[in-house]
Amino acid sequence: MTVTLYDRELSIDIEAFQSDLISWFEREQREMPWRKERDPYKIWVSEIMLQQTKVDTVIPYFERFMTQFPTVDALADAEEEKVLKAWEGLGYYSRARNLHSAVKEVRDKYEGIVPNRPKEILSLKGVGPYTAGAIASIAFGLPEPAVDGNVMRVLSRILLIEDDIAKPQTRKIFEEAVRILISEKNPSFFNQGLMELGATICTPKKPSCMLCPVQEHCEAFEEGLQTELPVKKKKLKKKTVPIAVALLRDEHNETIIEKRPETGLLANLWQFPNVEIDSSDGSVRDQLKTYLEKRYPIQVEINEHLLDFQHVFTHLTWKIAVYSGTFKVKQSLEEGKIVDLKQLESFPLPVPHQKVAALLKGE
């Protein structure tokens, strides 16, 4: 069968492709807790958690999150700090904040029921075209495209699409391709099948073409181009930022933590005091001591250099040096908090500062 995708003609047996993909997914799908039901709230949470995060990492977080916030109303009524604490370690915390804001809208505008119209789903904060399509197709059985990186990789090979997937406009090509190919009878398994195929068989570097259930439909395999696709421009080099972190203790074995700004990277999470290091401005210890005594009404001694490690974000890398130190308070702190080990457990910390906390606990 020949169909037109924008200005190109595609020759593919759509019904056979649908059948081969869906029957494979029915047999081979991995067990995941969110696949056991069609509750749109739980599917929504799972899709947000799965963004840029591996399935094996997400599963225990999802199960704990559902235990703590089993419904839209439970999450909407929760304090933000408790939501961030439940998300602690999963990364990309704007996902949690956006999800929290969006469920409040669902509670207030839709009486706690996740809307079933694609435009209304897409209007929710933090919900992009992929997530909206996943919710619409999986929870509500609507033939909507759910195009993520896995899907673009699979379809670039199946349909021999050589457009650069790093360009935002290319996504529209793949969304239209899914609209042409998707099963009207079972859009849920069709979309999940594409995602699963990309995650387990049609992988980035070494696709397992001999195991692929839709190999006979794949133009790239026929042409021997499967490892050349998808086309994606090189990423820009990441910025590296050197940071010194102070792990301070007072005579009561308490420490100081501070809250990050309300906007920007890791917004509203808590951290140990730290400063970006200027290599041309004296020793790290001196810069850290100067920063701390300017920021807080304390007397500080910086002692041992405890640990060096890196934390990689999408766009930058933190090169972190952790120093121990002692402090004495001159007057009450207007910013930051002085906490003991037990109190520290209740504050949501980003992953690099969880590593610092582990030092404090002697781990």
Protein Blocks (a to p, Z undefined) as FASTA:
>chain_A
ZZdehjaccdddfklmmmmmmmmmmmmoccdfklmpccfklmmmmmmmmgopafklmmmm
mmmmmmmmmbfklmmmpcfklmmmmmgongpmllmmmmmmmmmmmmmmnnopacfbfklm
mmpghiafklmmmmmmmmnopacddddfklmmmmmmmnopabdfkbmklmmmmmmmmmmm
pcfklmmlmmmmmmmmmmmmmgmklccfklpmklmmpmklmnopmmmpccdddddddddd
dddddddddfkopacdddddfedjhihiacdddddddfkgojfklmmmmmmmmmpccddd
dfbdfbdcddddfkbccdddddddddddfbdcfedcdddfklmmmpccdfklmmmmmmmn
oZZ
